[in-house]
Amino acid sequence: MSTMNISLPDTLKAFVDKQVNQRGYGTSSEYVRELIRKDQERLHLRELLMAGAESAPGAPADAGYFESLRNRTRKAARTGARR
């Protein structure tokens, strides 16, 4: 694991310390790692949303589509229960 040192103004350092204590993190590093992971997830979700927005329209999600989805889910649940 690599180490990274950062400088924070006193107000941000106090905020981080408060979050560590109130939210049960062991260290400020754990808190910062979680913030970074959440930002990675947010960026990944944005990429997926943008890819979906740029893709060609698919079939309409009408009542028939949802009924077909329910039927596939039921069939998969029955098949999985037999294993």
PDB file of N, CA, C and O in Angstrom:
ATOM      1  N   MET A   1       0.857  -1.173   0.000  1.00  0.00           N
ATOM      2  CA  MET A   1       0.000   0.000   0.000  1.00  0.00           C
ATOM      3  C   MET A   1       0.899   1.232   0.000  1.00  0.00           C
ATOM      4  O   MET A   1       1.908   1.276   0.704  1.00  0.00           O
ATOM      5  N   SER A   2       0.529   2.215  -0.785  1.00  0.00           N
ATOM      6  CA  SER A   2       1.290   3.460  -0.853  1.00  0.00           C
ATOM      7  C   SER A   2       0.786   4.444   0.186  1.00  0.00           C
ATOM      8  O   SER A   2      -0.334   4.334   0.687  1.00  0.00           O
ATOM      9  N   THR A   3       1.627   5.393   0.492  1.00  0.00           N
ATOM     10  CA  THR A   3       1.278   6.441   1.451  1.00  0.00           C
ATOM     11  C   THR A   3       1.168   7.767   0.720  1.00  0.00           C
ATOM     12  O   THR A   3       1.948   8.054  -0.188  1.00  0.00           O
ATOM     13  N   MET A   4       0.193   8.573   1.121  1.00  0.00           N
ATOM     14  CA  MET A   4       0.014   9.900   0.559  1.00  0.00           C
ATOM     15  C   MET A   4      -0.233  10.856   1.718  1.00  0.00           C
ATOM     16  O   MET A   4      -1.116  10.619   2.542  1.00  0.00           O
ATOM     17  N   ASN A   5       0.523  11.907   1.783  1.00  0.00           N
ATOM     18  CA  ASN A   5       0.328  12.919   2.813  1.00  0.00           C
ATOM     19  C   ASN A   5      -0.408  14.101   2.205  1.00  0.00           C
ATOM     20  O   ASN A   5      -0.077  14.549   1.107  1.00  0.00           O
ATOM     21  N   ILE A   6      -1.396  14.598   2.912  1.00  0.00           N
ATOM     22  CA  ILE A   6      -2.144  15.757   2.424  1.00  0.00           C
ATOM     23  C   ILE A   6      -2.158  16.826   3.504  1.00  0.00           C
ATOM     24  O   ILE A   6      -2.067  16.531   4.696  1.00  0.00           O
ATOM     25  N   SER A   7      -2.272  18.063   3.066  1.00  0.00           N
ATOM     26  CA  SER A   7      -2.380  19.186   3.992  1.00  0.00           C
ATOM     27  C   SER A   7      -3.814  19.686   3.982  1.00  0.00           C
ATOM     28  O   SER A   7      -4.419  19.853   2.923  1.00  0.00           O
ATOM     29  N   LEU A   8      -4.346  19.920   5.162  1.00  0.00           N
ATOM     30  CA  LEU A   8      -5.718  20.406   5.296  1.00  0.00           C
ATOM     31  C   LEU A   8      -5.729  21.640   6.185  1.00  0.00           C
ATOM     32  O   LEU A   8      -4.955  21.737   7.138  1.00  0.00           O
ATOM     33  N   PRO A   9      -6.605  22.578   5.871  1.00  0.00           N
ATOM     34  CA  PRO A   9      -6.799  23.674   6.817  1.00  0.00           C
ATOM     35  C   PRO A   9      -7.378  23.107   8.120  1.00  0.00           C
ATOM     36  O   PRO A   9      -7.975  22.030   8.126  1.00  0.00           O
ATOM     37  N   ASP A  10      -7.198  23.832   9.202  1.00  0.00           N
ATOM     38  CA  ASP A  10      -7.667  23.354  10.507  1.00  0.00           C
ATOM     39  C   ASP A  10      -9.147  22.998  10.502  1.00  0.00           C
ATOM     40  O   ASP A  10      -9.553  22.032  11.148  1.00  0.00           O
ATOM     41  N   THR A  11      -9.953  23.765   9.783  1.00  0.00           N
ATOM     42  CA  THR A  11     -11.397  23.496   9.768  1.00  0.00           C
ATOM     43  C   THR A  11     -11.703  22.148   9.109  1.00  0.00           C
ATOM     44  O   THR A  11     -12.553  21.399   9.592  1.00  0.00           O
ATOM     45  N   LEU A  12     -11.017  21.841   8.014  1.00  0.00           N
ATOM     46  CA  LEU A  12     -11.244  20.541   7.366  1.00  0.00           C
ATOM     47  C   LEU A  12     -10.693  19.398   8.203  1.00  0.00           C
ATOM     48  O   LEU A  12     -11.308  18.334   8.272  1.00  0.00           O
ATOM     49  N   LYS A  13      -9.569  19.592   8.827  1.00  0.00           N
ATOM     50  CA  LYS A  13      -8.998  18.561   9.707  1.00  0.00           C
ATOM     51  C   LYS A  13      -9.957  18.271  10.854  1.00  0.00           C
ATOM     52  O   LYS A  13     -10.163  17.111  11.211  1.00  0.00           O
ATOM     53  N   ALA A  14     -10.544  19.315  11.434  1.00  0.00           N
ATOM     54  CA  ALA A  14     -11.509  19.127  12.518  1.00  0.00           C
ATOM     55  C   ALA A  14     -12.738  18.370  12.017  1.00  0.00           C
ATOM     56  O   ALA A  14     -13.283  17.520  12.721  1.00  0.00           O
ATOM     57  N   PHE A  15     -13.170  18.686  10.794  1.00  0.00           N
ATOM     58  CA  PHE A  15     -14.324  17.992  10.214  1.00  0.00           C
ATOM     59  C   PHE A  15     -14.011  16.506  10.036  1.00  0.00           C
ATOM     60  O   PHE A  15     -14.818  15.652  10.404  1.00  0.00           O
ATOM     61  N   VAL A  16     -12.852  16.199   9.476  1.00  0.00           N
ATOM     62  CA  VAL A  16     -12.460  14.803   9.274  1.00  0.00           C
ATOM     63  C   VAL A  16     -12.387  14.076  10.616  1.00  0.00           C
ATOM     64  O   VAL A  16     -12.904  12.967  10.748  1.00  0.00           O
ATOM     65  N   ASP A  17     -11.760  14.683  11.594  1.00  0.00           N
ATOM     66  CA  ASP A  17     -11.660  14.060  12.916  1.00  0.00           C
ATOM     67  C   ASP A  17     -13.042  13.777  13.503  1.00  0.00           C
ATOM     68  O   ASP A  17     -13.265  12.725  14.102  1.00  0.00           O
ATOM     69  N   LYS A  18     -13.952  14.706  13.330  1.00  0.00           N
ATOM     70  CA  LYS A  18     -15.323  14.532  13.841  1.00  0.00           C
ATOM     71  C   LYS A  18     -16.010  13.361  13.128  1.00  0.00           C
ATOM     72  O   LYS A  18     -16.685  12.554  13.767  1.00  0.00           O
ATOM     73  N   GLN A  19     -15.838  13.269  11.804  1.00  0.00           N
ATOM     74  CA  GLN A  19     -16.444  12.172  11.054  1.00  0.00           C
ATOM     75  C   GLN A  19     -15.873  10.829  11.481  1.00  0.00           C
ATOM     76  O   GLN A  19     -16.607   9.851  11.617  1.00  0.00           O
ATOM     77  N   VAL A  20     -14.568  10.783  11.691  1.00  0.00           N
ATOM     78  CA  VAL A  20     -13.919   9.546  12.128  1.00  0.00           C
ATOM     79  C   VAL A  20     -14.512   9.095  13.454  1.00  0.00           C
ATOM     80  O   VAL A  20     -14.832   7.919  13.624  1.00  0.00           O
ATOM     81  N   ASN A  21     -14.660  10.015  14.386  1.00  0.00           N
ATOM     82  CA  ASN A  21     -15.189   9.672  15.714  1.00  0.00           C
ATOM     83  C   ASN A  21     -16.673   9.324  15.677  1.00  0.00           C
ATOM     84  O   ASN A  21     -17.093   8.352  16.304  1.00  0.00           O
ATOM     85  N   GLN A  22     -17.461  10.093  14.962  1.00  0.00           N
ATOM     86  CA  GLN A  22     -18.909   9.894  14.963  1.00  0.00           C
ATOM     87  C   GLN A  22     -19.343   8.698  14.127  1.00  0.00           C
ATOM     88  O   GLN A  22     -20.350   8.060  14.433  1.00  0.00           O
ATOM     89  N   ARG A  23     -18.595   8.391  13.077  1.00  0.00           N
ATOM     90  CA  ARG A  23     -19.035   7.356  12.146  1.00  0.00           C
ATOM     91  C   ARG A  23     -18.298   6.041  12.311  1.00  0.00           C
ATOM     92  O   ARG A  23     -18.495   5.113  11.526  1.00  0.00           O
ATOM     93  N   GLY A  24     -17.456   5.955  13.318  1.00  0.00           N
ATOM     94  CA  GLY A  24     -16.847   4.683  13.666  1.00  0.00           C
ATOM     95  C   GLY A  24     -15.657   4.253  12.827  1.00  0.00           C
ATOM     96  O   GLY A  24     -15.340   3.064  12.779  1.00  0.00           O
ATOM     97  N   TYR A  25     -15.000   5.175  12.175  1.00  0.00           N
ATOM     98  CA  TYR A  25     -13.785   4.824  11.443  1.00  0.00           C
ATOM     99  C   TYR A  25     -12.641   4.675  12.431  1.00  0.00           C
ATOM    100  O   TYR A  25     -12.612   5.345  13.463  1.00  0.00           O
ATOM    101  N   GLY A  26     -11.705   3.798  12.115  1.00  0.00           N
ATOM    102  CA  GLY A  26     -10.552   3.617  12.978  1.00  0.00           C
ATOM    103  C   GLY A  26      -9.534   4.735  12.840  1.00  0.00           C
ATOM    104  O   GLY A  26      -8.877   5.133  13.802  1.00  0.00           O
ATOM    105  N   THR A  27      -9.424   5.235  11.599  1.00  0.00           N
ATOM    106  CA  THR A  27      -8.444   6.290  11.320  1.00  0.00           C
ATOM    107  C   THR A  27      -9.000   7.237  10.273  1.00  0.00           C
ATOM    108  O   THR A  27      -9.990   6.944   9.602  1.00  0.00           O
ATOM    109  N   SER A  28      -8.341   8.374  10.149  1.00  0.00           N
ATOM    110  CA  SER A  28      -8.742   9.315   9.103  1.00  0.00           C
ATOM    111  C   SER A  28      -8.466   8.719   7.717  1.00  0.00           C
ATOM    112  O   SER A  28      -9.153   9.055   6.753  1.00  0.00           O
ATOM    113  N   SER A  29      -7.478   7.851   7.617  1.00  0.00           N
ATOM    114  CA  SER A  29      -7.189   7.193   6.333  1.00  0.00           C
ATOM    115  C   SER A  29      -8.365   6.340   5.874  1.00  0.00           C
ATOM    116  O   SER A  29      -8.701   6.331   4.689  1.00  0.00           O
ATOM    117  N   GLU A  30      -8.992   5.625   6.802  1.00  0.00           N
ATOM    118  CA  GLU A  30     -10.165   4.821   6.452  1.00  0.00           C
ATOM    119  C   GLU A  30     -11.276   5.708   5.906  1.00  0.00           C
ATOM    120  O   GLU A  30     -11.926   5.365   4.919  1.00  0.00           O
ATOM    121  N   TYR A  31     -11.487   6.841   6.548  1.00  0.00           N
ATOM    122  CA  TYR A  31     -12.523   7.778   6.110  1.00  0.00           C
ATOM    123  C   TYR A  31     -12.217   8.294   4.701  1.00  0.00           C
ATOM    124  O   TYR A  31     -13.103   8.319   3.847  1.00  0.00           O
ATOM    125  N   VAL A  32     -10.985   8.702   4.457  1.00  0.00           N
ATOM    126  CA  VAL A  32     -10.605   9.234   3.147  1.00  0.00           C
ATOM    127  C   VAL A  32     -10.697   8.148   2.086  1.00  0.00           C
ATOM    128  O   VAL A  32     -11.156   8.420   0.976  1.00  0.00           O
ATOM    129  N   ARG A  33     -10.274   6.922   2.395  1.00  0.00           N
ATOM    130  CA  ARG A  33     -10.393   5.830   1.428  1.00  0.00           C
ATOM    131  C   ARG A  33     -11.845   5.599   1.041  1.00  0.00           C
ATOM    132  O   ARG A  33     -12.152   5.375  -0.130  1.00  0.00           O
ATOM    133  N   GLU A  34     -12.749   5.654   2.031  1.00  0.00           N
ATOM    134  CA  GLU A  34     -14.164   5.465   1.703  1.00  0.00           C
ATOM    135  C   GLU A  34     -14.678   6.590   0.817  1.00  0.00           C
ATOM    136  O   GLU A  34     -15.443   6.341  -0.114  1.00  0.00           O
ATOM    137  N   LEU A  35     -14.270   7.819   1.090  1.00  0.00           N
ATOM    138  CA  LEU A  35     -14.672   8.939   0.234  1.00  0.00           C
ATOM    139  C   LEU A  35     -14.194   8.730  -1.198  1.00  0.00           C
ATOM    140  O   LEU A  35     -14.931   8.998  -2.146  1.00  0.00           O
ATOM    141  N   ILE A  36     -12.974   8.257  -1.354  1.00  0.00           N
ATOM    142  CA  ILE A  36     -12.424   8.028  -2.692  1.00  0.00           C
ATOM    143  C   ILE A  36     -13.176   6.905  -3.391  1.00  0.00           C
ATOM    144  O   ILE A  36     -13.504   7.020  -4.572  1.00  0.00           O
ATOM    145  N   ARG A  37     -13.454   5.806  -2.665  1.00  0.00           N
ATOM    146  CA  ARG A  37     -14.214   4.703  -3.265  1.00  0.00           C
ATOM    147  C   ARG A  37     -15.595   5.164  -3.704  1.00  0.00           C
ATOM    148  O   ARG A  37     -16.061   4.788  -4.779  1.00  0.00           O
ATOM    149  N   LYS A  38     -16.258   5.977  -2.881  1.00  0.00           N
ATOM    150  CA  LYS A  38     -17.585   6.480  -3.250  1.00  0.00           C
ATOM    151  C   LYS A  38     -17.505   7.375  -4.479  1.00  0.00           C
ATOM    152  O   LYS A  38     -18.406   7.351  -5.318  1.00  0.00           O
ATOM    153  N   ASP A  39     -16.448   8.156  -4.597  1.00  0.00           N
ATOM    154  CA  ASP A  39     -16.285   9.008  -5.765  1.00  0.00           C
ATOM    155  C   ASP A  39     -16.044   8.155  -7.012  1.00  0.00           C
ATOM    156  O   ASP A  39     -16.558   8.468  -8.085  1.00  0.00           O
ATOM    157  N   GLN A  40     -15.266   7.081  -6.875  1.00  0.00           N
ATOM    158  CA  GLN A  40     -15.062   6.159  -7.995  1.00  0.00           C
ATOM    159  C   GLN A  40     -16.394   5.556  -8.437  1.00  0.00           C
ATOM    160  O   GLN A  40     -16.673   5.477  -9.634  1.00  0.00           O
ATOM    161  N   GLU A  41     -17.218   5.130  -7.473  1.00  0.00           N
ATOM    162  CA  GLU A  41     -18.524   4.557  -7.790  1.00  0.00           C
ATOM    163  C   GLU A  41     -19.410   5.582  -8.481  1.00  0.00           C
ATOM    164  O   GLU A  41     -20.115   5.256  -9.436  1.00  0.00           O
ATOM    165  N   ARG A  42     -19.376   6.819  -8.002  1.00  0.00           N
ATOM    166  CA  ARG A  42     -20.182   7.894  -8.605  1.00  0.00           C
ATOM    167  C   ARG A  42     -19.755   8.126 -10.050  1.00  0.00           C
ATOM    168  O   ARG A  42     -20.602   8.272 -10.932  1.00  0.00           O
ATOM    169  N   LEU A  43     -18.450   8.161 -10.296  1.00  0.00           N
ATOM    170  CA  LEU A  43     -17.958   8.365 -11.655  1.00  0.00           C
ATOM    171  C   LEU A  43     -18.313   7.191 -12.564  1.00  0.00           C
ATOM    172  O   LEU A  43     -18.653   7.384 -13.731  1.00  0.00           O
ATOM    173  N   HIS A  44     -18.231   5.975 -12.028  1.00  0.00           N
ATOM    174  CA  HIS A  44     -18.609   4.795 -12.815  1.00  0.00           C
ATOM    175  C   HIS A  44     -20.094   4.843 -13.172  1.00  0.00           C
ATOM    176  O   HIS A  44     -20.469   4.562 -14.310  1.00  0.00           O
ATOM    177  N   LEU A  45     -20.927   5.195 -12.216  1.00  0.00           N
ATOM    178  CA  LEU A  45     -22.355   5.308 -12.479  1.00  0.00           C
ATOM    179  C   LEU A  45     -22.618   6.374 -13.535  1.00  0.00           C
ATOM    180  O   LEU A  45     -23.449   6.176 -14.421  1.00  0.00           O
ATOM    181  N   ARG A  46     -21.919   7.498 -13.448  1.00  0.00           N
ATOM    182  CA  ARG A  46     -22.075   8.560 -14.447  1.00  0.00           C
ATOM    183  C   ARG A  46     -21.708   8.042 -15.840  1.00  0.00           C
ATOM    184  O   ARG A  46     -22.407   8.328 -16.812  1.00  0.00           O
ATOM    185  N   GLU A  47     -20.609   7.280 -15.938  1.00  0.00           N
ATOM    186  CA  GLU A  47     -20.215   6.708 -17.220  1.00  0.00           C
ATOM    187  C   GLU A  47     -21.298   5.784 -17.770  1.00  0.00           C
ATOM    188  O   GLU A  47     -21.616   5.830 -18.958  1.00  0.00           O
ATOM    189  N   LEU A  48     -21.862   4.948 -16.902  1.00  0.00           N
ATOM    190  CA  LEU A  48     -22.932   4.053 -17.343  1.00  0.00           C
ATOM    191  C   LEU A  48     -24.157   4.823 -17.805  1.00  0.00           C
ATOM    192  O   LEU A  48     -24.766   4.483 -18.820  1.00  0.00           O
ATOM    193  N   LEU A  49     -24.518   5.863 -17.061  1.00  0.00           N
ATOM    194  CA  LEU A  49     -25.678   6.673 -17.441  1.00  0.00           C
ATOM    195  C   LEU A  49     -25.444   7.389 -18.767  1.00  0.00           C
ATOM    196  O   LEU A  49     -26.341   7.462 -19.608  1.00  0.00           O
ATOM    197  N   MET A  50     -24.238   7.916 -18.948  1.00  0.00           N
ATOM    198  CA  MET A  50     -23.923   8.607 -20.200  1.00  0.00           C
ATOM    199  C   MET A  50     -23.923   7.620 -21.375  1.00  0.00           C
ATOM    200  O   MET A  50     -24.405   7.946 -22.460  1.00  0.00           O
ATOM    201  N   ALA A  51     -23.388   6.426 -21.160  1.00  0.00           N
ATOM    202  CA  ALA A  51     -23.394   5.412 -22.218  1.00  0.00           C
ATOM    203  C   ALA A  51     -24.830   5.029 -22.567  1.00  0.00           C
ATOM    204  O   ALA A  51     -25.162   4.849 -23.739  1.00  0.00           O
ATOM    205  N   GLY A  52     -25.670   4.907 -21.556  1.00  0.00           N
ATOM    206  CA  GLY A  52     -27.074   4.593 -21.810  1.00  0.00           C
ATOM    207  C   GLY A  52     -27.785   5.709 -22.546  1.00  0.00           C
ATOM    208  O   GLY A  52     -28.594   5.451 -23.437  1.00  0.00           O
ATOM    209  N   ALA A  53     -27.492   6.950 -22.180  1.00  0.00           N
ATOM    210  CA  ALA A  53     -28.129   8.088 -22.833  1.00  0.00           C
ATOM    211  C   ALA A  53     -27.693   8.209 -24.286  1.00  0.00           C
ATOM    212  O   ALA A  53     -28.457   8.681 -25.128  1.00  0.00           O
ATOM    213  N   GLU A  54     -26.464   7.783 -24.585  1.00  0.00           N
ATOM    214  CA  GLU A  54     -25.942   7.887 -25.942  1.00  0.00           C
ATOM    215  C   GLU A  54     -26.285   6.680 -26.805  1.00  0.00           C
ATOM    216  O   GLU A  54     -26.071   6.709 -28.017  1.00  0.00           O
ATOM    217  N   SER A  55     -26.811   5.626 -26.203  1.00  0.00           N
ATOM    218  CA  SER A  55     -27.116   4.420 -26.965  1.00  0.00           C
ATOM    219  C   SER A  55     -28.445   4.575 -27.702  1.00  0.00           C
ATOM    220  O   SER A  55     -29.258   5.449 -27.398  1.00  0.00           O
ATOM    221  N   ALA A  56     -28.625   3.710 -28.659  1.00  0.00           N
ATOM    222  CA  ALA A  56     -29.866   3.723 -29.430  1.00  0.00           C
ATOM    223  C   ALA A  56     -31.025   3.297 -28.537  1.00  0.00           C
ATOM    224  O   ALA A  56     -30.850   2.484 -27.629  1.00  0.00           O
ATOM    225  N   PRO A  57     -32.192   3.839 -28.791  1.00  0.00           N
ATOM    226  CA  PRO A  57     -33.352   3.440 -27.988  1.00  0.00           C
ATOM    227  C   PRO A  57     -33.634   1.949 -28.129  1.00  0.00           C
ATOM    228  O   PRO A  57     -33.488   1.379 -29.210  1.00  0.00           O
ATOM    229  N   GLY A  58     -34.031   1.335 -27.046  1.00  0.00           N
ATOM    230  CA  GLY A  58     -34.384  -0.078 -27.063  1.00  0.00           C
ATOM    231  C   GLY A  58     -35.894  -0.242 -27.189  1.00  0.00           C
ATOM    232  O   GLY A  58     -36.620   0.700 -27.505  1.00  0.00           O
ATOM    233  N   ALA A  59     -36.330  -1.435 -26.938  1.00  0.00           N
ATOM    234  CA  ALA A  59     -37.769  -1.715 -26.978  1.00  0.00           C
ATOM    235  C   ALA A  59     -38.447  -0.980 -25.827  1.00  0.00           C
ATOM    236  O   ALA A  59     -37.837  -0.754 -24.782  1.00  0.00           O
ATOM    237  N   PRO A  60     -39.704  -0.610 -26.023  1.00  0.00           N
ATOM    238  CA  PRO A  60     -40.406   0.104 -24.941  1.00  0.00           C
ATOM    239  C   PRO A  60     -40.582  -0.780 -23.709  1.00  0.00           C
ATOM    240  O   PRO A  60     -40.786  -1.989 -23.820  1.00  0.00           O
ATOM    241  N   ALA A  61     -40.501  -0.162 -22.547  1.00  0.00           N
ATOM    242  CA  ALA A  61     -40.714  -0.874 -21.287  1.00  0.00           C
ATOM    243  C   ALA A  61     -42.192  -0.746 -20.929  1.00  0.00           C
ATOM    244  O   ALA A  61     -42.568   0.021 -20.043  1.00  0.00           O
ATOM    245  N   ASP A  62     -43.019  -1.509 -21.634  1.00  0.00           N
ATOM    246  CA  ASP A  62     -44.458  -1.471 -21.415  1.00  0.00           C
ATOM    247  C   ASP A  62     -44.879  -2.630 -20.512  1.00  0.00           C
ATOM    248  O   ASP A  62     -44.030  -3.338 -19.971  1.00  0.00           O
ATOM    249  N   ALA A  63     -46.158  -2.820 -20.355  1.00  0.00           N
ATOM    250  CA  ALA A  63     -46.668  -3.877 -19.473  1.00  0.00           C
ATOM    251  C   ALA A  63     -46.186  -5.256 -19.919  1.00  0.00           C
ATOM    252  O   ALA A  63     -45.874  -6.100 -19.079  1.00  0.00           O
ATOM    253  N   GLY A  64     -46.121  -5.492 -21.216  1.00  0.00           N
ATOM    254  CA  GLY A  64     -45.655  -6.780 -21.735  1.00  0.00           C
ATOM    255  C   GLY A  64     -44.199  -7.043 -21.384  1.00  0.00           C
ATOM    256  O   GLY A  64     -43.822  -8.171 -21.066  1.00  0.00           O
ATOM    257  N   TYR A  65     -43.396  -6.014 -21.443  1.00  0.00           N
ATOM    258  CA  TYR A  65     -41.987  -6.152 -21.088  1.00  0.00           C
ATOM    259  C   TYR A  65     -41.843  -6.579 -19.631  1.00  0.00           C
ATOM    260  O   TYR A  65     -41.087  -7.499 -19.320  1.00  0.00           O
ATOM    261  N   PHE A  66     -42.572  -5.905 -18.739  1.00  0.00           N
ATOM    262  CA  PHE A  66     -42.462  -6.225 -17.319  1.00  0.00           C
ATOM    263  C   PHE A  66     -43.038  -7.601 -17.004  1.00  0.00           C
ATOM    264  O   PHE A  66     -42.535  -8.288 -16.114  1.00  0.00           O
ATOM    265  N   GLU A  67     -44.073  -8.011 -17.709  1.00  0.00           N
ATOM    266  CA  GLU A  67     -44.618  -9.358 -17.505  1.00  0.00           C
ATOM    267  C   GLU A  67     -43.600 -10.402 -17.946  1.00  0.00           C
ATOM    268  O   GLU A  67     -43.423 -11.420 -17.275  1.00  0.00           O
ATOM    269  N   SER A  68     -42.936 -10.158 -19.062  1.00  0.00           N
ATOM    270  CA  SER A  68     -41.894 -11.063 -19.539  1.00  0.00           C
ATOM    271  C   SER A  68     -40.745 -11.138 -18.528  1.00  0.00           C
ATOM    272  O   SER A  68     -40.210 -12.217 -18.273  1.00  0.00           O
ATOM    273  N   LEU A  69     -40.377 -10.023 -17.970  1.00  0.00           N
ATOM    274  CA  LEU A  69     -39.309  -9.976 -16.965  1.00  0.00           C
ATOM    275  C   LEU A  69     -39.706 -10.765 -15.720  1.00  0.00           C
ATOM    276  O   LEU A  69     -38.898 -11.518 -15.177  1.00  0.00           O
ATOM    277  N   ARG A  70     -40.948 -10.592 -15.268  1.00  0.00           N
ATOM    278  CA  ARG A  70     -41.425 -11.356 -14.109  1.00  0.00           C
ATOM    279  C   ARG A  70     -41.407 -12.854 -14.403  1.00  0.00           C
ATOM    280  O   ARG A  70     -41.018 -13.647 -13.546  1.00  0.00           O
ATOM    281  N   ASN A  71     -41.821 -13.244 -15.600  1.00  0.00           N
ATOM    282  CA  ASN A  71     -41.837 -14.665 -15.963  1.00  0.00           C
ATOM    283  C   ASN A  71     -40.426 -15.242 -15.990  1.00  0.00           C
ATOM    284  O   ASN A  71     -40.206 -16.353 -15.509  1.00  0.00           O
ATOM    285  N   ARG A  72     -39.469 -14.503 -16.544  1.00  0.00           N
ATOM    286  CA  ARG A  72     -38.074 -14.971 -16.570  1.00  0.00           C
ATOM    287  C   ARG A  72     -37.533 -15.101 -15.153  1.00  0.00           C
ATOM    288  O   ARG A  72     -36.796 -16.041 -14.856  1.00  0.00           O
ATOM    289  N   THR A  73     -37.888 -14.173 -14.284  1.00  0.00           N
ATOM    290  CA  THR A  73     -37.417 -14.214 -12.896  1.00  0.00           C
ATOM    291  C   THR A  73     -38.013 -15.416 -12.172  1.00  0.00           C
ATOM    292  O   THR A  73     -37.315 -16.113 -11.437  1.00  0.00           O
ATOM    293  N   ARG A  74     -39.290 -15.652 -12.379  1.00  0.00           N
ATOM    294  CA  ARG A  74     -39.941 -16.813 -11.750  1.00  0.00           C
ATOM    295  C   ARG A  74     -39.300 -18.104 -12.233  1.00  0.00           C
ATOM    296  O   ARG A  74     -39.027 -19.001 -11.437  1.00  0.00           O
ATOM    297  N   LYS A  75     -39.056 -18.200 -13.554  1.00  0.00           N
ATOM    298  CA  LYS A  75     -38.453 -19.402 -14.107  1.00  0.00           C
ATOM    299  C   LYS A  75     -37.051 -19.616 -13.545  1.00  0.00           C
ATOM    300  O   LYS A  75     -36.680 -20.742 -13.212  1.00  0.00           O
ATOM    301  N   ALA A  76     -36.279 -18.554 -13.440  1.00  0.00           N
ATOM    302  CA  ALA A  76     -34.928 -18.661 -12.886  1.00  0.00           C
ATOM    303  C   ALA A  76     -34.974 -19.072 -11.423  1.00  0.00           C
ATOM    304  O   ALA A  76     -34.127 -19.842 -10.971  1.00  0.00           O
ATOM    305  N   ALA A  77     -35.951 -18.567 -10.678  1.00  0.00           N
ATOM    306  CA  ALA A  77     -36.067 -18.918  -9.256  1.00  0.00           C
ATOM    307  C   ALA A  77     -36.423 -20.398  -9.112  1.00  0.00           C
ATOM    308  O   ALA A  77     -35.903 -21.074  -8.224  1.00  0.00           O
ATOM    309  N   ARG A  78     -37.306 -20.909  -9.978  1.00  0.00           N
ATOM    310  CA  ARG A  78     -37.680 -22.331  -9.926  1.00  0.00           C
ATOM    311  C   ARG A  78     -36.485 -23.204 -10.302  1.00  0.00           C
ATOM    312  O   ARG A  78     -36.242 -24.230  -9.667  1.00  0.00           O
ATOM    313  N   THR A  79     -35.755 -22.810 -11.311  1.00  0.00           N
ATOM    314  CA  THR A  79     -34.593 -23.581 -11.765  1.00  0.00           C
ATOM    315  C   THR A  79     -33.518 -23.585 -10.682  1.00  0.00           C
ATOM    316  O   THR A  79     -32.895 -24.616 -10.427  1.00  0.00           O
ATOM    317  N   GLY A  80     -33.304 -22.452 -10.054  1.00  0.00           N
ATOM    318  CA  GLY A  80     -32.310 -22.349  -8.993  1.00  0.00           C
ATOM    319  C   GLY A  80     -32.692 -23.140  -7.759  1.00  0.00           C
ATOM    320  O   GLY A  80     -31.817 -23.629  -7.045  1.00  0.00           O
ATOM    321  N   ALA A  81     -33.995 -23.278  -7.493  1.00  0.00           N
ATOM    322  CA  ALA A  81     -34.465 -24.000  -6.314  1.00  0.00           C
ATOM    323  C   ALA A  81     -34.238 -25.500  -6.450  1.00  0.00           C
ATOM    324  O   ALA A  81     -34.127 -26.203  -5.446  1.00  0.00           O
ATOM    325  N   ARG A  82     -34.167 -25.998  -7.693  1.00  0.00           N
ATOM    326  CA  ARG A  82     -34.000 -27.430  -7.911  1.00  0.00           C
ATOM    327  C   ARG A  82     -32.554 -27.876  -7.789  1.00  0.00           C
ATOM    328  O   ARG A  82     -32.290 -29.067  -7.626  1.00  0.00           O
ATOM    329  N   ARG A  83     -31.634 -26.966  -7.864  1.00  0.00           N
ATOM    330  CA  ARG A  83     -30.207 -27.328  -7.866  1.00  0.00           C
ATOM    331  C   ARG A  83     -29.751 -27.807  -6.532  1.00  0.00           C
ATOM    332  O   ARG A  83     -28.580 -28.150  -6.366  1.00  0.00           O
TER     333      ARG A  83
END
